[in-house]
Amino acid sequence: MLQGSEGELSPEELDTYFSCTQRVADDMKAKSLTANVWFVHDPQLLPLARLLPKKEGETWICHIDLTTPNKSVLDDLMPLTQDYDQLIFSQQACVPKDLGDIVPVLIAPPAIDPLTIKNTPMNMDQAQTIFSAMGIDTSRPLITQVSRFDLWKDPWGVIDAFRIARESVPGLQLALLGLSQATDDPEGAKVFNTVADHATGDPDIHLYLDSSEMLVSVDEVVNAVQMASKVLMQKSTREGFGLTVTEGMWKGKPVIDGDAGGIRVQINNGVSGFLVSSPYECAQRLVELLQDEALRARIGVAAKESVRQLFLLPRLALDYLTVALAHVNGRLPATGGD
């Protein structure tokens, strides 16, 4: 809701929210958990700072897209940021205009670990073995969106774009890989059901929700499908950052993305990927890339180099260590820019 869907939080819902955070704080106290610096992520635990000992430094990290927020919910929650010593956002556009200047803000985009199973590029033979076992035809072109089934990821628009593109690229297949559903997203199953309805009767659309049906780990499946795909998509309408975009770029794949939130930080439109605002525009870019191997290669090389320079874990670790060192030394770090 905070990212911009309609509605308000009722007093009862706010009570539940604060009660859950209080239970987290009580559990931390019961386990005698202490630290010189705490990094608290996203709105779920935002009230936690006022519940922790004030001798400990607290930094709140916002990973969601606040470029067009729900103002009612924003007004309910943003006063809680004033209990922190430092705030971190992925881009300046996500910093609320009425946040004030009491608490310093650092701009530090997320990053990926290039050494994990998911992000170490898999050889094509292994990738084809995995996605063949998933029922995908290895002899025909594949495009994929890797993301949970969520309103803001626009899986319906991805299907529409695929169907338009398939008219120009016969034999095209689509995989929607949502194996890592958020445990705090009660709408996931409902969204999946509507997406399944939208895809009904189309044997070239492959939907994946249940990780228990996979023969290997989720990270291996994601790696295999990304490596085997000609083009990747992340057609979000809201996106705090979109690490699935980063992961695809790191594998040297062209990624077509919704022109939203933190995706704009990652994609130099037309150079390291494409930004689109409609299924038709997405389909046009799909056809362009699928029919031009040299363009796919050029975009993929630029994408990987962009991630290498800007969005790998060592850079993020340095950002966080800078904040931690400043807390320990009793001073706050300078604010950062894009």
Buried (B, 14 or more C-beta within 10 A) or exposed (E): BBBBEEEEBEEEEBEEBBEEBEEBBEEBEEEEEEEEBBBBEBBEBBBBBBBBEEEBBBBBBBBBBBBEBBEBBBEBBBEBBEBBBBBBBBBEBBBBEEBEEEBBBBBBBBBBEBEEEBBEBBEEEBBBBBBBEBEBBEEEBBBBBBBBBBBBBBBBBBBBBBBBBBEBBEEBBBBBBBBBBEEEBEEBEEBBEEBBEBBEEEEBBBBBBEEEEBEBEBBBBBBBBBBBBBBBBBBBBBBBBBBBBBBBBBBBBBBBBBBBBBBBBBBBEEEBBBBBEBBEBBBBBBBBBBEEEEEBEBBBEBBBEBBEEEBBBEEBEEBBEBBBEBBEEEEBBEBBEE
